[in-house]
Amino acid sequence: MKMTARIDLTKGSIPKQLLRLSGPIAFSMIMFTLYLMADLYFVGRLGPDAVAAVSISGNAFFVILGLSFVLGIGGMALISQAFGRRDYEEAAKVYKQSLILAILVGIASSITGLAIAHPYIAFFGGTGQSLEWGVEYFRVFSISFFFVLILHVIGACYRGMGDTKTPMIIMVQSTILNIILDPLLIFGLLGFPRLGVRGAAIASLLSQLIALAIYIYMILIRGQHLKIKGPWRLDLSIIKRSLSIGLPSGLTYFLLALNMLITYRVVSVFGTPALASIGIGFRILQAIYMPVVAVTSAMAAIVGQNYGAGKQSRITTTLWTGWAISCGIMISGTVLCRIFPGILIGVFSNDKSVIHYGVIYLTIMSLGTVIVGTIMTMSAVFQGFGKTYPIFIAAVFDNVLFACLVFTLPGLFGWGIQSVWWIKLATAGIEMFLIAEWLRRYFQIIRLKLVVIL
C-alpha cells in the first residue's frame, strides 16, 4: 500500500514553510467561511427571524469546536513531535486514538444536541418565528456535530504530519457542494422541496457526509502518510497524554462559546435585529481571522516538529515570523471594516435596524483584530510545545472579568450597546498581556531544558 511522502519541518526556510503550509490552510478557511456565509446569505433572504435563528444555533458550533480542540490539538502536538523524532509508529498510534475518541464524543454530542434543541433556542433569545425556525435548524445541525467534530480532528492530525493540502482539497469539494445545495433546499428550486432554514442545515449535513467519506478512503484504503494497524480499541496511556494537551485548548474554546452566549444574553434586550447583527458581524470578523488561523495552525505544526527535534532557534524564528504576518492581515481587516461597515453588513441583510447595529459592532470590534491575532500567535507556540494550560487560564480570567463588567456597568450607568463591545476589547487586551508574559517566562525555561538535552 503506497503512502504519501512524509513532510519534514525541521529544516529549510521558516518563512517559506509558513507560507507553504498556511496557503492551503488559508484557502480551506476561506472555503469554510464561504461554507458558513452561504447559509447566512441564503437564509438572510427569509428575513431577520431566520438570521437570528441560524445565528443562535451557530453559537453551539463553538462547543463542538472546543471538543474538536480537546481531541485534535493533543493529537496534532503529539504527532508533530513524533514526526520531529522520526517516530512514525508512535504517530500512527496517536492518530488512531484521536479518531476513536472523535467518533465516541461525536455520537454523544449529536444525541445531546437533539435533546436540548427547544430549550437552547428559547433560552438564548429565540421567540415566535425565530424560535420555531431555530429549533428546526438546530435539530438537523445537531446531527452535523458528529461529522464536524471528526472532520476537525482529522484535519488537526494532518497538520501535525505537515500536510495541509489534503484537507484543503476536501474542504473545497465540501463547500462547493454546500453552496449548490443551499438555495435548492432552502427555496425549493429545480423540483427540490422548500425546507426553509432547515434546508440550510440539511445542505451542510450532506456536504459533511461526503467529506468524511473521502477521508475514510484516504485513511483506511490508501493509508496516506501513516498506515493504521492493529485493533481499534482505546489506549489509555496515549489518551491521557493527548487530553492533557488538548483539554486546556478545548476548554478555552468552551469559554469563547460562553463569552458569546453571555453576549447574546446581554444584547437580547435590544431585540431581534441586534441579535441578528451579531451573527452577521461576527462572521465577517471570522473571515478576517481565517488567514491568521491558517498561519497559526502552520506555526503549531512547525513548532511541534522542531520542539521534538530540539531546534530552539527555529521555534523563536517561527514565532516572530508568524506574528508579523498575522499583524499585517489583521490591520488590513481593521481598515476594511472601518471604511465599509454598512456595505459589509448589507450584503447579508437589507433590514435597516440590523445594519444599524451591525455597523456599531464592526466599527468597534474591528479595532481588536491585532489583539486577537497576537493571542492566536502565542497560543500556537504553546500548542506546539504541548503546554496549553496558560492559554486556558488567561481565557478564564478574560471571561470572568468580561461577565463581571458587562452585567454591571452598562445597567449601572445606562450605557448603550456600544459599551458591550468596548468591554470586550478591554478584557481581550488584558488577556493578550497575560499570555505574552507567560510565554516570555516559558521561553526562558525551554532554553534551559534544551541546553540540558543538547
N, C-alpha and C positions, 0 to 999 in steps of 0.2 A: 504494500500500500504506500503510494508515494506521498510525501509530506512536503509542504512549502518550506523553503529555506528559512532558518531562524534569523532574527534580526538582532544585531549586536549594537547596543547603545553606549558601550563603554569606551569607544574610540571614535575619532572623526570630529568634524566641526560641530559644536553645540548649536550655534545659530541655524546651521543647515539642517541639523537633526530636528530642531524645534519646528522649523518651517515644514520639513518633510512629513513629520508626524502630525502636526497640528492642522496642516492643509486638509487632509481627508476628514479629520475630526470636525473642523470648522464647517466643511461642506455638509457633513452629517448633521451638525447642529442647525445649520440653515434649513436643511430639509425637515428637521424636527420642528423648527419654528413654523415653517410653512404648514407642517402637519397640524399644529395647534391652531394657527391662524386661519387655516382653511375652514375648520369647524366654526370658528368665531365669525368669519366673514359671511359664510352662507347662513348661519343661524341668525346673524345680525339682521338679515332681510326679514325675519319674522317679528322684529321689534325688541324693545328693551327688556321685556319679561323673559324672552328666550335667551338674551345675552346674560341676564342675571342668573338664570337657571344653570347655564353652562359654566359661568364663572364660579358660582358657589360650588358646583360639583367638582370643578377643576382643582379646588383647594385640596381635596383628598389626594390629588396626584403627588403632593409634597410628602404625604405619609408613605406612599408607595416608593417614592424616590428615596426617602430615608431608609426604608427597608432594603432597597437595592444597594444603598451605600454600606449598610451593615454587612451585607454579604459580598458585594462587589469590590469595595475598597480593600478589605482584608485579602481577598483573592488576588487582586491586582498587585498589591505590595509584595506578598509572598512569592507570587510568580515572577515578578520583575527581579526581585532579589535572587531567586533561584537561577534565573537566566544569567544574572551577573556572575554567579558562581559556577555556571555551566552545569548545574544540577537539574537536568531536564526530567529525570524520573520524579523528583520531588515536585517539580512544577506541574506535572501531569496529575499527581495525587491531589494537589490543591485545587486544580481545575475541576476534577470530578466532584470533590466535596462541595465546591461552590455551586455546581449545577444541582446536586442533590438538595442542598439547603434552599436554593431558589425555588425548586419545584414544591417542596413541602410548605414553605412560607407563602408562596403564591396561591396555593389551594386555600389555605387558612384566610388569606386576605380577601379573596373573592367571596367566600362564604360570609365573612363579617360584613363586607360592603352591602351585600344583598339584604342582610338582616337589619341594617341601620338606615336604609335609604330615606324613608319618610322623616324620621325624627332628625336626621342630619340636616336635610334641606330646610326643614322648618326652623330648627334652632339658629341657623345662620342667616336668617332674614328672608327665606322664601315664603311668599304669601300669594294667595289667589292663583293666577295663571302661572307665575314663576315657580310656585310650589309644585303644581301639577306637572309641569314640564321638567322641573328639576328632578323629581322622583323618577319620571320616565327615563331621563338621560342617565341618572346615577345608577339605576338597576343594570343597564347594559354596560355602563362604564365599569361597574364592579367586576364583571366577568373579565374585562380587559386587565384588571390588576394582575392576574396570573401571568398573562403574556408580557405585559410591560416590565414586570419585575425580572422575569427570566431573560428578556432581551437586554436589559440594562446590565445584568450581572455578566452575561456572555460578552458584551461589549467591553466591560471593565477588564475581564480576563484577557481579551485580545490585546488591549492596550498594554497590559503588563508584559506581553510577549513582544511588544514593539510593532504590532500590526494594527494600523488604523484604517487601512484601505478596505479590507473586507467589510467591517461594519458600515463604512460609508456607502459602499455599493448596495448593501442590503437595505439601508435606510432610504436611499434614493428610490429603490423599487417600491418600498412600502409607502412612501409619501405620495408618489405618483398615483398609486392605486387608491389611496385615501382621497386625494383631490378629485379623482374621476368619480368615485362612488358618492361623495358628499352631496352634490346637487341632485344626483339621480335618486337617492334615498330620502333626502330632506323634502324635495319638492315633487317627487313622483314623476320624473321625466322618463321618456322612452319606455313607457309601459311599467316602470317600477312603481311600487306602492308609495303613496305620500306619507312619510312617517314623522315629519317634523324634526324636533330636536333629537328624538330617539334615533332617527336615521343617521344623524352625525355620529352617534356613539357606535352604531352598528357598522358604519363605514370604517371607523378606526379599528374596531374589533377584527374585521375581516382582513384588513391590511396587516395587522399584527400577527395574525394566524399564518399568513403567507410568509412573513419574515422569519418566524420561528421555524417553519418547515424547511426553509433554506439553510438556516443554521444547523438544524438536525442533520441534514445531508452533509454539510461541511465538516461537522464534528465527528459523527459516527461512521459515515461512509468513506469520506476522503481522509479522515484523520489529520486535518490541517494543523500544522505546527507541532502538535503533541498527540501521540497515539494513546487513547484511553484504554487501559487494560484492567482486568480483574473484575470482581463482583461489585455491584452498586450498593454499598452499604456505608453507613456513617462511620467516620474515623474521628473519634472524639478528640484526639490529640491535635489533629490539623484544625478541626473546627474551633477548638479553644484558642489557638494562635490567631486564626483568621478573625474571630469575633472580638478578640482583644484589640485588634486594629480597627476593624470595621464598626464596632458598636459606638464608639465616640463620634465617628463621622456620621453614622446614621442618626444618632440622637441629635446631632447638630441640625440635620435637615428636618427632623421632627420639630425642633424648635423654630425653624423657619416656617413650617406649616402652622405652628401655634401662633407665631407672630402675625401671620396673615389672617388667621381666624380671629384673633383679638382685634385686628384692624377692621375686618368685616363687621364684627360686633359693634365697634365704636361708630363706624361710618353708617351703619344701618339706619340710624336716627335721621339721616339726611335723605332717605328714600331710595327707591329702586334705581333711579338714574345714577346716583352716587356709587352704588354697588356695582352697576354695570361699567362705570368709568374705571374702577379699579381693575376689573378683569381685562379691559382693553389696554389701559396704561401699563399694567404690569407685563403684559405680553409684548408690548412694544419695547420695554426695557429688557425683557428676556432676549429679544432679537439682538440687542446691542451686546448683552452679556455673552451670547453664544460663542463668538470668536475667542473671547477670553477664556471661556470654559474649555475650548479646544486647546488653547496654548497651555493652560494649567494641567489639563489631562496629559498632554505630552510631557510636561515637566515632571509630573509624578512618576511616569514610566522611566524617564531618563535618570532622575534622582535615585529611584529604586535600584536600577541595574548598577549604577555607579557606587551606590552605598554597599551593595552586595560585593562589588569588586574592590572596595576600599579606596576609591579615587575621589578624595575630598575636594580637590581643586575644581573638578568638573561639576561638582554639586554647586559650589559657590557661583561659578560662571552661569550655570543654568538658572539660578535664582535671579540674578541681576538682568540677564538677557530676557527672561520671561516677563519680569516686571516692567521693563522698558517697553516691550511690545504691547503688553496689556494696557499700560497708561496711554499709549498712542491711540489705541482702539477706543478706550473709554472716553477720552477727551473729544474725539470726533463724534461719538454718540451724544455727548452732552450738547455740543454745538447744534447738532441736528434737531434735538428735542427742544432747545431753547428758541430756535428760529421758526420751526414749523410745527408747533404743538397741535394747533387746531386742524391742520391738514392731516396729520398722522392719526388723530382720534377720529376724524371724519371719514377715513377710509372704512372704518368698521361700524360706524353708526351715524345716522343723519339727525338724531334726536338732539335738540339744542341744549337740553339740560345735561345729557350725557357728555356732550362736547365741552360744556362749561366746566364740569367737574374734572373731566379728563385733562383739560389744559392746565388746571391748577396742579393736578397730580404730576404731570410730566415736567412742567417748568421747575418745580421744586425738587422732585426726586431725581431728576437727571443730574443735579449738582453733586450727587453722591456716587456717581459711577466710578470715579477713580478710587474712592474708598472701598467700594465693593471689589474692584479689580485687585487692589492691594491685598485684601483679605483672602481672595481666592488664590493669589500667587503664593502667599506664605503658607496657606493651607496645603497646597500641592506639595511643597517641600516636606512638610510634616507627614503627609501621606506616603511619600517615597521612603521616608525613614521608618514608616510603620509605627509612628508615635502620634496618634491623632487626638489624645485627650486634651492638649492645650486648646485646640480649636473648639472643642465642646465646652470647656469651662468658660472661655471668653464669650461664647454664644449664650450660655446660661446667664451670665452677668448682663449681657445686652438685653435679653428678653425680660428679665426681672425688672431692670431699670425702665425699659420701654413700657411695660404694663403698669408700673407704679406711676409713671408720669402721664401716660395717655388717659388713664382712668380718673385722674385728679385735676391736672392743670387746665385742660380745656373747659371743663364744667365749672371749676372754681373761678376762673377769670372770664368766662363767656367767650372763649376763643372759637373761631370757626374751624372748618375742615382743614384749612391750611396748617393749623397747629399740629395735627396728627403727623403730617409729612415732615415738618421741621423737627419734631421729636424723634422720628425715625432716623433722620440724618445725624442728629446729635449722638444718639446711642450707638449707631454704627461706627461713627468716628472713634468713640471710646473703645469699642471692640477692636478696631484696627490697631490702636496703640498698644493694647494689651497683648495681642498676638505678636506684634513686632518685637516687643521687649522680650517675650518668651522665646521667640526664635533666636534673637541675638544671644541670649544666655545658653540656649541649647547648642548653638554652633560652637561655642567655647567648649562644651562638654564633648561634642562629636570630635573636635580636633584632638583632644586628649586621648580619646578612645582609639582614634585612627593611628596616632603616634605609637601607642602600645602595640596595636595589631601589626603595623608595618615594621 
